Amino acid sequence: MLWGENVMETGWLETFIFLLLASVKFAVAVPFFIIENKLTFLQGFLFGVSSGLLGVLTFMFLSTIILRFWHWLKEQIGIKPAHPKKLFSKRSRMLVRIKSKYGLAGIALLSPIIISIPVGAFIAMRYFKNKKKVFLYMFAGVVLWSLIFASSASLVIKIFKTIELALVTGN
């Protein structure tokens, strides 16, 4: 069995809930779930990739729908800004800096750990029109961070097992 008995002990419902949580808060949920359930490297890697992929696909799709709906709604209601929109705010400067300095690769690498997958997908879909390229970059970022988290977590698990064994045997 690919997931092994660890997930069976945790329960499918809890695993599914963590999968959904990790698709939004990847950097928090993935390492916690791997360590808490003492997953193997492969199990942790697959959990990270599957949760990240779920987040990337969901939020790429949702960001497109939300942007289209927002523009349609503004047209239907006839909303026009009463006052000129601020060209530069702290947030817009940060987004422009990330986009200019690091491009799509930077957004894809920062999304799982700093700016979150939903925000990263929204920014990427807004500024880069090639959806296949956005998906590939975002997925590559998820795979990279899944490798990092799975290997780090499996190392932590091995260290704890070694300490536990040393304490039990009295060495």
Secondary structure, DSSP 8 states (H G I E B T S, - for coil): --SHHHHHHH-HHHHHHHHHHHHHSHHHHHHHHHHHTT--HHHHHHHHHHHHHHHHHHHHHHHHHHHHHHHHHHHHHT---SS---S--HHHHHHHHHHHHHHHHHHHHHIIIII-HHHHHHHHHHH---HHHHHHHHHHHHHHHHHHHHHHHHHHHHHHHHHHHHHHHT-
